[in-house]
Amino acid sequence: MPATHNFKRKKVLITGGLGFIGSNLAIRLVELGAEITLVDSLIPTYGGKLCNVEPVKDKVHINISDVRDPYAMKYLIAGQDYLFNLAGQTSHVDSMENPDTDLAINVLAQLQILEACRHHNPDVKIIFASTRQVYGRPLSIPVKEDHPLAPVDINGVHKLAAEQYHLLYNNIYGIRSVILRLTNTYGPRMRVVDARQTFLGIWIRRLLEGDPILIYGDGEQLRDYNYVDDVVDALLLAAESDDCCGEVLNLGSSQVFSLSQTAAVFLDLHPNGQINYVPFPPNRKSIDIGDYQGDYSRIQKILGWSPKISFEDGMRKTIDFYEEHHQDYW
């Protein structure tokens, strides 16, 4: 990957910094010599855990705050060089059951963060983590950034609104922002107690506990996956380059798997596993997007990013991590 030497002694704020992607990013930034502040509410269902940053706990500043607190965010944003804006409510089902909470975290808090940047740190560079969910059900795959935007759930609508706020503040106020639309990110430190972040997490737990992996429907739906180290690479490249300010960039993979093929990879790595096909729960079926694969040619052209870690290798690393550290994550 291109050099990321510009982070030495840079001040970096990561919202959702004790969560899955935020903690992996923090560990990498420590290696690069950054001065890091992690903001996390530690709301139990959102995935943040202090043990996620155990390897660097003495080398980062941790602030237990909620992004919905505008006074805390105003204080924390001042003086930062970079803001990795990763905090969010990620569960699609939860967004349908508690839309007000999703609105407060994924929209109102984002607007307040941008206002804090405008008034207290207009020179900060923002990297905002969005989601493939803004596309809704793809008309064709792989999905490019100019695909129609038609979210099928409240989470997708709110993430799209947050994207638009970031673009507006970039274009009108000059608050440098770039949006990365993530697909299925997986790896060490992801939430595995349920499917609120990704179904891959609960699959790993069931695999290691000797329970069957549950596949909804016929298992033919297609997905692409990014190992978290590749996602961290993309975040850092987006932070370093001003060529991507005001851009929306897909992540994705050249590998695409059906759910059945995905489960087969699990069984290759852990041969005693089992698969059960079960009916789609109605609350999930109604907001399911069908097949998905992201076209990442735009970020490859602008930033030189492409995923380096195959799904097979990344899942092997991930399963090894949870076999060693399951007591911290079950």
N, C-alpha and C positions, 0 to 999 in steps of 0.2 A: 504494500500500500504506500502511497505518497507520504512524505515526511510529515510528522505532526509535532515538530520541535517548537512551534510557536506558543505552546501552552506553559512553558517554564515561567513560573512566578506570576502567571495570569490568574486573575480572580474569577472563579467559576461558581455559579449557583445552579444546583440541580433540584428542581421540584420533583417530588416523588423519588428522592434520592436514596431512600432505604428500600425501595421496591426492586423489582427484577432487573429491568434495564438500567435504572438509575444507579444501582449498586455496582453493576458490572462496568458501567461508564466511569464511576468514581474510582474504582480500582485501577483502571487504565490511566486515568488522569493523574493519580498519585505517581505512577511510574514516569509520567511526563513532566513532573515537577510543578503541577498547578496548585494553587491555594483554593481549596474546595470547601464550600458550604452546602450541606445537604438539608433540604427541607422535606419533612414528611409528617403526616398527621398520625401515622401508625394506627389508623382505623383498621380493626382486625380483618375485615373482609376485602381489603384493598391490596394486600400482599406485602406491605412494608414490614421488615424485620431487622432488628439491630444486628442479628447474627450475619446478615447479608454483607455487612462491611467489616466483619471480624478481622480480615487480613490487614485492613488499613485504619482501624478504629482510632488509633492514636495520631493519624495523619490527616484527618478530616474534621471539620467543624459540623456538628449535628444540631439542628434546631427543630425541635418538635413543634411544628406549627401547621396550620391548615391554610391551604391556598385561598380559602374563602374569607380569610381575615385580611382585609385590605391594609390595615395598619401594620401588621407584621410583614406583609409582602413589600410595602413601601420601604420599610427599614432594611429588609434583606436585599432588595434589588439595588439600592444605592451603592455605587462604587464597584459593581461587578463588571468584568469585561465580557463574560458570556453567561447567557441564561439558557440552560437546557430545560425546556418546558415540557416535562414528561408526566407530571401528576395528572391523574384523571380517574374517572369512574369508567371501568372498562367492560363491565358485564352488559351484554345486550339484553338479556332477560331482565336483569335488575332495572335497566333503564325503562323498560315497559311497565314494570310494577311500581317504580318510584321515580316518575319523570321529574318531579320537582328537585329531588336530590341531584339527578343527572344534570339538570339545567343549571343548578347552582355551582356545581363543580366544573362542568365542561363548557359552560358559556359565560355566566356572570363572573366567575372567578377569573376567567381568561381576559375578559374586558377590563377588570380591575387591575390585573397584572400589566396589561398594556398601558393603561393610564398611569400606573406607577412608573413604568419605563419612560413614558412621555414627559412626566413632570420631574422625575428624580434621577433618571439615568438614560437620556436619549441616545447615548453612544453605545449602549449595550447591543450585542449581537444575540438574536433569539433563534434557537432551533426548536421548532414545535413538532412534537410527535403526534401525527394524525393516524388515520386508519383506512384500509381498503374499504371499510364499511360505507364510506361516503358514496361509492359507486352503486350500491345496491346490487341487483341481480345483473351480472354482466351480459351484454348483448353478444359479445364474442370475446375469446381469450387468445393471446394475452391482452390484458387491459392496459391501455395507454392513458396518460393523464388527461387527454381531451375526451375521454369516454363520458357520456352523459352522467350527471350526478343525480341519483334517485334513491336515497337511503330508504331501507325497508324497516328501520326501527328508530326509536327516539335517540339512542346513542349516536347513530349515524347522522341524524339531523343536527344534533348539537355539536358534534365534531366538525361538521361542515360549516356551521356558523362560526365556530372558533377559528377555523382556517380563514374565513372571510375577514374576520377582525384583524388577524395577523397581516393579511395582505393589504388591507386598508391602511393600517398604521404604518406599514412599510411604504406604501405609495403616497400617502398624504403627509405623514409626519416624519418620514425618513428613519423610522425605527427598523433597523435592518433585521429582516425576518426571512427564514426559509422553512418550508413545510415538507416533512418527510411522511409519506403515506406508507405505513408499515403493513406487512402481511403477517402470517403466523410466525412470531418470534418465539424461539425456544432455547433452553440451555440451563446451566446452573443458576440457582436462586429464583427460578420462576415458581409461582404458586402452584402447588400440587394437591391441595386439599379439596379442590373442586374445579369446575371449568370456567371460573369467572375471568381468567386471563386467556387461557387456551385449553382446548380439550386435550392437548398433548400432556399437560401436567397431570390430570387425573388418570390418564392412561398409564403414565409411569408409575404412579402410586399403586394402581390396581395390579399392574404387572409384578411389581416387587413384593406386594402382599399376597400374591398367589390368587388374586381374583381375576375373572375374565375381563378383557377389554370389551367395552360396550360400543358397538357401532350402530348409529341410528340409520334406519333405512337399508338400502341395498349395498352400501359401501362403495358406490361408483362415483360419488362426488370427487372432484379434483381439487387439490390444494397445493400451494407452494409454501416453502418453509425457509426461514433465515435463522441461522445460528446466531446467538447473541453477540459473539465477537465480531461478526460481519456487520451487524447493526451498529455496534459501537464505532467501527471504522467509518461507517456512513455518517454518523453524528459528528465525529471529529472533522471529517473532510468538509462537511457542510458548515461547520463553525469557522474553519480556517479561511474559506474562500468567500469573497464578496461577489464572485461571478454568479452565485446562486441566490442572491437576495431577491425577494419577491417571487421566487420560483416554488412550484409544487412538484415534488419528485417522488416517484414510486420506488420502493424497494421491491425485490422479487427474486426469483431464482429460475435458472434454466431447467432445473429439475421440477417435474410436476408428478404428483402421486395421487391415485385414488385413495380413499380412506382404507380400503382393503389392502392396497399395496403398502400404505403407511403402517398398518398393523403388522404386515408381513415383515417389515424391517425390525419392528419391536421383537417379534418372535425369533428372528435370526440372531438377535443380540441376547435374547433371554429365552432359550428354547422351551422352557416349561410353561410359557404363557398360553393363554387361550383367548379365543374371540367369540363373542356372542352378538348376533344381529338382533336388534330390538326395534320396535316401532318408534317413530319420531314422536316425542312428546308434543302435543299441540302447540304449546307456548313457544317451542323452538322451531317447529316446522313453519309457522306463520311468518317468521322473520329470517328464515334461512336464505342464503344468497345463491345456493347452487354451486356450480363450478367456479373456481377462481385461480388465475395465475396473473401476476403483475408483470408488465413490460418495464424493465429497468434501464432501457437504452438511453433515456434522457439523463439520468444521474451518471451513467457510464460516460456519456459524452461530455458533460459539464464538469464532473468531479473526478472521473477516472475510477469510479467505484464499481466493483462487481463482487458477488459473493465468492469466497474462497473455500469455504468448508462445506463438503458434501453433507447431505442429510444423514447418510449412514455414519460418517465419522462424527458429526456433531451429536447425533443421538447416542452414540457409544460414550462420548465424553459426558453427556448429560446423565445417562443411567449410572455410569461409574460414580459421578458426584453424589447422586441420591442414595446409592448403596452405602457410601461412606458417611453421609451426613443426614440420613433420613430422620434421625432423632430430633433434628432442629426444624424439620419441615412438615412432618406428619401432623 
